[in-house]
Amino acid sequence: MNRVLLRAPNWIGDVVMSLGAVRDLRRNFPRSRLEVLARPWVAELYRAVAEVDDVRAATGFWEGVAAADDGFDAAVLLPNSFASALQARAAGIPERWGYATDGRGPLLTRRCAVPAAVRGESQVYYYRGMLAGIGLHVSASPDTSLVCPEDWAGRGAAFLDGPVGWLGLNPGASYGAAKRWIPARYAAVGDALHRETGRRVVILGGAAERALGEEVAAAMTTGPRVLCGETTLSELVGVLSRLELLVTNDSGPMHLASALGVPVVAVFGPTDWRETAPVGGSHAIVRGQAECSPCKLRECPIDHRCMTSVTVADVTAAARGRLRAGS
């Protein structure tokens, strides 16, 4: 096997949770050229993964076919979609491996069903379960860590000026508002931690979350730095690598911070913490009390009780614990 193409997941958190599978794939094919085909908004992250030889970015179906049509011997498909298998077939890749989901089994040359043992477990094991199911060896302890490249760290440091340390707030989350804890409570936590530690606070998020970040900042008394929409993905990784703590919703930045070894306090509501919790030992999960959680809905149809029942005191106490553990 000379050239292997890995079709990447489409979202940052899924990319991080798939890194154990990427490293297992490299161990199975140590002499092969391993390239990644990814969406543009996550492709840059693979530049920080030493096991990957090159990265290709594509958005539409035919753009992806063109990017994959380059003499690859095998395509390993981490997304479950029919389209990803059809894309590899249209690109003329002779070996196509993945889960037999979404009716795509006939398009795959090596396929397996989703093992019952990985259902309800971390997505880390979901991706590695596919590799095992198609006959590859997987390690006993998956490695989903990231090391921030030096130039990325330097760019991140340029956003966080001054000699004082920094704490991060990430009040946004993709996939709907139901995953978001209350902005005023983020503000209260940020103020409390600033008073107790003397650390400055930076608010993170994408361009679409700028208004949310400004709302949190306006409710604070400590003059936080708002970076929502101001960083590229590599700059975000650089900023996260400089933090002493991140308080966050279930989101891509949550997974990035955890992979970088940054202590994380994650507020979970409608999503299943058993499947998407940050990996590693430097995190704390805060969950509210709601009989309907986890519902996995984008928008709450009732009163958002899984999030409103999480108090400022709950999250501040968890943050203190993480800071003490890291000191």
VMD Tcl script that draws the C-alpha trace (Angstrom):
set ca {
  {0.00 0.00 0.00}
  {1.87 3.07 -1.24}
  {-0.67 5.89 -0.85}
  {-3.59 6.11 1.57}
  {-6.20 8.88 1.64}
  {-8.02 9.54 4.89}
  {-11.39 11.25 4.48}
  {-11.64 13.43 7.58}
  {-14.67 14.24 9.73}
  {-16.31 17.59 9.05}
  {-16.18 19.23 12.47}
  {-13.32 20.25 14.76}
  {-14.42 18.17 17.73}
  {-14.78 15.06 15.58}
  {-11.35 15.67 14.06}
  {-9.78 15.75 17.52}
  {-11.61 12.61 18.62}
  {-10.45 10.83 15.44}
  {-6.74 11.46 16.09}
  {-6.35 8.12 17.86}
  {-7.59 6.42 14.68}
  {-5.23 8.53 12.53}
  {-2.28 7.37 14.62}
  {-3.46 3.76 14.50}
  {-3.71 4.03 10.72}
  {-0.15 5.31 10.53}
  {1.07 2.40 12.68}
  {-0.64 -0.04 10.29}
  {0.98 1.57 7.25}
  {4.30 3.01 8.48}
  {5.87 3.29 5.02}
  {2.82 4.54 3.14}
  {2.17 8.15 2.22}
  {-0.82 9.19 4.34}
  {-2.79 12.19 3.12}
  {-5.99 13.74 4.42}
  {-8.97 15.09 2.49}
  {-10.87 17.53 4.69}
  {-13.28 20.43 4.64}
  {-11.47 23.79 4.48}
  {-12.61 24.82 7.96}
  {-10.83 21.85 9.61}
  {-8.04 21.07 7.13}
  {-5.52 23.40 8.77}
  {-5.63 21.40 12.00}
  {-3.96 18.41 10.33}
  {-0.84 20.53 9.76}
  {-0.20 19.98 13.48}
  {-0.48 16.17 13.20}
  {2.95 14.67 12.56}
  {1.54 11.37 11.30}
  {-0.04 13.09 8.28}
  {2.12 13.71 5.19}
  {-0.13 16.21 3.41}
  {-3.59 17.77 3.52}
  {-6.07 18.45 0.72}
  {-9.10 20.68 1.19}
  {-12.37 20.46 -0.73}
  {-15.96 21.55 -0.15}
  {-18.35 20.31 -2.84}
  {-18.80 16.76 -4.09}
  {-16.99 17.17 -7.41}
  {-14.26 19.30 -5.90}
  {-13.67 16.41 -3.51}
  {-13.60 13.90 -6.37}
  {-10.97 16.00 -8.16}
  {-8.87 16.26 -4.99}
  {-9.05 12.49 -4.41}
  {-8.37 11.50 -8.05}
  {-4.60 11.27 -7.72}
  {-3.53 7.64 -7.73}
  {-4.39 6.66 -4.15}
  {-4.43 2.93 -3.36}
  {-7.00 3.14 -0.56}
  {-9.45 5.57 0.97}
  {-10.32 5.30 4.67}
  {-13.68 6.99 5.26}
  {-14.26 8.36 8.75}
  {-17.57 10.11 7.91}
  {-20.58 7.80 7.78}
  {-22.14 9.34 4.69}
  {-23.04 7.69 1.40}
  {-21.57 10.71 -0.40}
  {-18.07 10.15 1.01}
  {-18.02 6.58 -0.32}
  {-19.43 7.60 -3.69}
  {-16.82 10.34 -3.90}
  {-13.98 7.85 -3.38}
  {-15.53 5.52 -5.96}
  {-15.89 8.35 -8.49}
  {-12.24 9.26 -7.91}
  {-11.24 5.74 -8.95}
  {-9.70 4.71 -5.63}
  {-9.66 0.89 -5.78}
  {-9.84 0.19 -2.02}
  {-12.56 1.97 -0.02}
  {-12.90 1.19 3.70}
  {-15.41 2.26 6.28}
  {-18.56 1.55 8.25}
  {-21.41 0.08 6.22}
  {-23.72 2.97 7.15}
  {-26.13 5.14 5.15}
  {-26.68 2.39 2.56}
  {-23.13 2.64 1.23}
  {-22.01 -0.94 1.89}
  {-21.94 -1.93 -1.83}
  {-19.52 0.94 -2.54}
  {-16.99 -0.30 0.03}
  {-14.37 -2.97 -0.54}
  {-13.82 -3.44 3.19}
  {-16.79 -2.75 5.45}
  {-18.09 -3.50 8.91}
  {-21.15 -2.83 11.02}
  {-20.92 -0.41 13.93}
  {-19.94 -2.59 16.93}
  {-22.43 -2.65 19.77}
  {-19.53 -2.10 22.19}
  {-18.84 1.44 20.91}
  {-22.43 2.67 20.96}
  {-22.86 5.18 23.76}
  {-19.10 5.38 24.27}
  {-16.69 8.17 23.35}
  {-16.41 8.93 19.63}
  {-12.72 8.13 20.04}
  {-13.65 4.46 20.20}
  {-16.21 4.77 17.41}
  {-13.54 5.69 14.85}
  {-11.08 3.11 16.11}
  {-13.84 0.49 16.12}
  {-14.12 0.90 12.36}
  {-10.41 0.27 11.86}
  {-10.59 -2.86 13.99}
  {-13.72 -3.99 12.15}
  {-12.00 -3.89 8.76}
  {-9.06 -5.92 10.07}
  {-6.51 -3.32 11.14}
  {-4.68 -3.29 14.48}
  {-5.58 -0.62 17.03}
  {-3.61 0.39 20.10}
  {-4.81 -0.23 23.63}
  {-4.56 3.45 24.58}
  {-5.65 5.95 21.91}
  {-3.61 9.14 21.63}
  {-5.74 12.20 20.82}
  {-3.24 14.80 21.95}
  {-2.09 17.85 20.01}
  {1.18 19.73 20.26}
  {0.82 23.35 19.23}
  {3.41 24.21 16.55}
  {5.80 26.90 17.68}
  {4.71 29.44 15.05}
  {1.04 28.90 15.95}
  {1.87 29.51 19.62}
  {3.66 32.70 18.67}
  {0.67 33.97 16.73}
  {-1.59 33.07 19.66}
  {0.65 34.94 22.07}
  {0.30 38.09 19.94}
  {-3.42 38.18 20.84}
  {-2.76 37.86 24.58}
  {-0.52 40.73 25.53}
  {0.92 41.51 28.93}
  {2.63 39.51 31.68}
  {-0.56 38.31 33.40}
  {-1.93 34.83 32.71}
  {-5.19 34.23 30.82}
  {-8.42 32.30 31.36}
  {-10.78 31.56 28.47}
  {-14.56 31.59 28.07}
  {-16.18 29.88 25.10}
  {-19.92 30.71 25.32}
  {-20.84 29.54 21.82}
  {-21.34 26.14 20.20}
  {-22.30 24.89 16.77}
  {-25.30 22.66 16.14}
  {-27.88 24.91 17.75}
  {-28.51 27.13 20.74}
  {-29.53 24.28 23.05}
  {-25.84 23.52 23.75}
  {-25.19 27.04 25.04}
  {-25.12 27.90 28.73}
  {-26.55 31.30 29.71}
  {-24.33 34.27 28.64}
  {-24.86 36.22 31.89}
  {-23.62 33.22 33.87}
  {-20.49 33.01 31.74}
  {-19.92 36.68 32.59}
  {-20.36 36.01 36.31}
  {-17.90 33.10 36.22}
  {-15.36 35.20 34.34}
  {-15.63 38.03 36.86}
  {-15.39 35.66 39.83}
  {-12.28 33.91 38.48}
  {-10.64 37.23 37.66}
  {-11.21 38.48 41.19}
  {-9.88 35.30 42.75}
  {-6.85 34.71 40.51}
  {-5.94 38.09 39.02}
  {-5.89 36.43 35.59}
  {-7.31 38.23 32.56}
  {-10.22 36.77 30.62}
  {-10.46 36.20 26.87}
  {-13.73 35.30 25.14}
  {-13.40 32.92 22.19}
  {-15.66 31.93 19.31}
  {-16.26 32.15 15.60}
  {-17.42 35.13 13.55}
  {-21.07 34.04 13.91}
  {-20.63 34.20 17.70}
  {-19.29 37.75 17.83}
  {-22.56 39.20 19.14}
  {-22.69 36.50 21.81}
  {-19.13 37.25 22.87}
  {-19.89 40.96 23.07}
  {-22.99 40.20 25.16}
  {-20.87 38.28 27.67}
  {-18.23 41.02 27.71}
  {-20.84 43.76 28.28}
  {-22.10 41.93 31.37}
  {-18.60 41.73 32.89}
  {-16.79 44.28 35.03}
  {-13.25 43.10 34.30}
  {-12.71 44.26 30.69}
  {-12.25 40.93 28.88}
  {-10.61 40.54 25.47}
  {-13.14 39.42 22.81}
  {-11.58 37.36 20.00}
  {-14.75 35.94 18.42}
  {-14.20 35.92 14.65}
  {-10.69 37.35 14.89}
  {-8.61 34.16 14.73}
  {-7.88 31.56 12.11}
  {-7.98 27.94 13.25}
  {-4.21 27.84 13.77}
  {-4.35 31.12 15.71}
  {-7.17 29.75 17.85}
  {-5.00 26.72 18.66}
  {-2.18 29.11 19.55}
  {-4.44 31.15 21.84}
  {-5.83 28.04 23.53}
  {-2.33 26.70 24.14}
  {-1.56 29.84 26.21}
  {-4.55 29.52 28.54}
  {-4.48 28.31 32.13}
  {-8.14 27.23 31.94}
  {-11.05 27.17 29.47}
  {-14.70 27.30 30.56}
  {-16.79 26.12 27.63}
  {-19.84 24.46 26.17}
  {-19.61 21.14 24.32}
  {-17.79 22.45 21.25}
  {-14.78 22.29 18.97}
  {-12.66 24.62 21.15}
  {-13.43 22.36 24.13}
  {-11.85 19.42 22.32}
  {-8.92 21.46 21.06}
  {-8.09 22.76 24.53}
  {-8.30 19.30 26.05}
  {-6.08 17.84 23.31}
  {-3.54 20.56 24.05}
  {-3.55 19.62 27.75}
  {-5.30 22.81 28.88}
  {-7.58 22.32 31.93}
  {-11.22 22.46 30.81}
  {-14.54 22.98 32.57}
  {-17.28 21.87 30.17}
  {-20.99 22.56 30.63}
  {-23.13 19.78 29.15}
  {-26.88 19.82 28.59}
  {-28.58 18.27 25.56}
  {-25.55 16.41 24.20}
  {-24.36 13.08 25.58}
  {-21.27 13.57 27.73}
  {-20.50 9.85 27.41}
  {-19.97 10.23 23.65}
  {-18.45 13.71 23.30}
  {-16.74 14.58 26.58}
  {-13.22 15.97 26.27}
  {-10.57 13.27 26.37}
  {-7.94 13.16 29.09}
  {-7.75 13.85 32.80}
  {-7.53 17.65 32.85}
  {-11.23 18.38 32.59}
  {-14.36 18.63 34.69}
  {-17.89 18.20 33.36}
  {-20.78 20.14 34.88}
  {-24.27 18.86 34.12}
  {-27.63 20.18 35.20}
  {-30.62 18.25 36.45}
  {-33.09 17.39 33.70}
  {-34.94 14.11 33.14}
  {-34.92 14.78 29.38}
  {-31.13 15.13 29.08}
  {-29.39 14.14 26.88}
  {-32.04 14.80 24.20}
  {-29.54 15.74 21.42}
  {-31.89 18.40 20.08}
  {-30.60 21.59 18.44}
  {-33.24 23.76 20.09}
  {-34.99 23.11 23.40}
  {-38.76 22.70 22.94}
  {-39.51 23.44 26.61}
  {-37.59 25.53 29.17}
  {-33.90 24.60 28.63}
  {-33.78 23.17 32.14}
  {-30.66 21.10 31.50}
  {-28.72 24.36 31.16}
  {-30.63 26.72 33.44}
  {-30.17 24.30 36.33}
  {-26.36 24.72 36.05}
  {-25.43 27.51 38.45}
  {-22.58 30.01 38.50}
  {-21.46 28.45 41.77}
  {-21.31 24.98 40.15}
  {-19.06 26.13 37.33}
  {-16.90 28.43 39.45}
  {-16.24 25.62 41.92}
  {-15.28 23.25 39.11}
  {-12.94 25.91 37.69}
  {-11.27 26.39 41.07}
  {-10.71 22.65 41.27}
  {-9.10 22.51 37.83}
  {-6.85 25.48 38.59}
  {-5.74 23.93 41.88}
  {-5.04 20.61 40.17}
  {-2.91 22.33 37.56}
  {-0.92 24.50 39.98}
}
mol new
graphics top color blue
foreach p $ca { graphics top sphere $p radius 0.5 }
foreach p [lrange $ca 0 end-1] q [lrange $ca 1 end] { graphics top cylinder $p $q radius 0.2 }
display resetview
